């Protein structure tokens, strides 16, 4: 997910042309700091004790509980809404419908403004119109959840249904080209790819289908909200704090300063914990009732109210020359979307950067449907785009009788194949080679169905992983040193399990030359300096850049405070470094003064500095991406078609690894979600009614313990000289390439190609 | 009174004041007047809720403010609400509180009497057996109940010999028996490692593993 608005891009482009490269982050070369160590999670003890308090767990006096009634048609109008019986039910405090809801402005939709967080720009409960099957039509507040749920069941709604666009195939016949795909062109043509394909020595031309997916975070979306006069307090589960605040301010017509959002713990996000209608309804209902509201969505409610990854059809056509280079790379397709959101699932992005080719045709189209707004889910586009592209590459390798890794060696580009920019840091082939060695790729029998143990057919597959480097604009940080030699680093960042709290304490410690035990990282609160979204695998470097800027400012202030009586006298901010609990000349050991000494002599309790992160000009000058190679071994039952993943290895090139323990978990987490994508996950959309038919964790299948083998992860650990800390984000790359690695392994095991996810056993019989 | 009682046990029932500001008021004492036979929760007698629809999970979370037990699906599909009743693991979302009168319930907050970490909790930290932390209490309570089932020789779907009186904590036994506890962040390897290490060390398990 990225916010790349046109103005920002243009401005950053001009700046990039005028400014020489920034020098590499000083911390990249540091060897003995906290970065690079496997510090256990700082919040671990609270999590294992059950003390980490989530949004639905915040107590409030006079709390009411909310239940939602969802529409049962996809498009049309509410004809009648009989709430009389519900209103009489025990414990009911309020029933809110479009007839009595406060007048609200529509949310500013994500991507419409860098500050916007709305999942769509549909008005929320403002009239009788129905836009999707599952749209909330009534909110019941009661003294207990049981009472609210019961009262909701007493409401009788009738509808006047209108024809709805519910067939993806039909909608695709009227598809349109979006204005842009996350700020990038929806179509890229280089040369005449169709002609080059037709004339190529080897060709594959394939169609893929991927279904809808649900984030299925174990914490259901929830918010506990109340008004204090004209001030609004929200305990939310969100990965976009300040964006939510700005958007809510617009909806409710109040200033941002009146709104405070807390979100110290988020029980899994994966792109799904944004601003949906439930928070808006909770706030509106709280206003009407004059009481605090807990809106904890039921699991079904999550499926009805919070969208997931959309469905796609994709074409990948590859034309190869006899020497194994590509004459043509075509990746086109259509995704289901709505007219009220902007999330076109950027499945062509991997093909824009991965391989050299003589010609390109990359095009994304969208098909408008009457459905809940789709949204970003872990590696939107890249996850399912690499499924298609990397399966096609495997099919091409097979047609050419080339090892799939050898084919990729022949396709390695010297610069970005579509933008022409130099790569900032690219070691994809090294990742392939290290992974192949470790996994025992040489043991693979290239002949499909060539290895069998009893009932089990065994195969191995490989695929590339890739994900862009993003650094979001708009973040700020405050750094404070206290007289006792401790520091606080503060920004409204998000901790959804990625390890933000821990790794930012580590980075802050190295930035300030302090032991990590002396650094507190404060986050999850809009009262702190503005954070950026936890999305696009961008948060780690986005925060690091803001902290670096604030630290530089702080060091300058400390030098001023130190004055002429200090061993630092005469040194400028650029000549000192933070080390050993103070500031010092990098080479002259005696030119050093500790923070304790500086603050004590100055008679100050603390010194603080706040700064905005600089523009992310690095992405305007370089092609910045992460890479990897996913290796999979499967066992497929020749009797039942059941697929078991017996071994998996991910080999990654993602810049410097900041905390190996947590990085390994992030990579594995992505891979495991990728196993779900490959083998079991599908949000079932009934094209007759527009209703999601498996809105539960019993029927939306995610990998469970027995589905998950021991997963090995390795990495190059080569710092990107153009990134803060030398690091790239690693939250999403893990899922990319997994679908294809599994599919390619299944083909190697069985001889069957499945191009329609998920690869369930019926497709292998 | 109940909240105070829990505090004496070193258990936190209220909000953590550091990061959870609230709307200026203490939560209501929240224990409704109920019928006579109590449930024992983490060593404390608790009256049965008046509203018979109240699940054991909602009694813990909403009335006792023991929010360490999590609600992931409220329909028995995710395991986040797992607690121990007389040592056996159950899904508290599928349990009406009224069913458990006279029984002894232990939630994540009551695993150890003195607020010390249980060896399995320490192992979760060392093996990074979590990310977001939401499924974690359920995984931990479930694993403790699972280990006891193994000790008692309760077979699972992957147990080869259904007549066996003890069985080894093999990787497949552990994974099968923990498959009712979903983790979406993907910390499965760390969770399994933490459980294997903890229970491989206990005498009963070591014996079973031999």
Interface residues (C-beta under 8 A of the other chain):
Chain A: X40 X41 X43 X44 X45 X46 X47 X48 X49 X50 X51 X52 X53 X54 X56 X57 X58 X59 X60 X61 X62 X144 X145 X146 X147 X150 X215 X216 X217 X218 X219 X220 X226 X228 X233 X235 X262 X264 X265 X266 X267 X268 X269 X270 X292 X296 X298 X299 X496 X497 X498 X499 X524 X525 X661 X662 X664 X665 X666 X668 X669 X670 X671 X672 X673 X696 X697 X698 X702 X703 X704 X705 X706 X707 X708 X710 X711 X734
Chain B: X12 X14 X15 X16 X19 X20 X21 X22 X23 X24 X25 X26 X27 X28 X51 X53 X54 X58 X61 X62 X65 X66 X67 X68 X69 X70 X71 X72 X73 X74 X75 X76 X77 X78 X80 X107 X108 X109 X117 X121 X122 X124 X125 X126 X128 X130 X131 X132 X133 X134 X135 X136 X137 X140 X158 X172 X174 X175 X176 X178 X179 X180 X181 X182 X183 X184 X185 X186 X187 X188 X189 X190 X191 X192
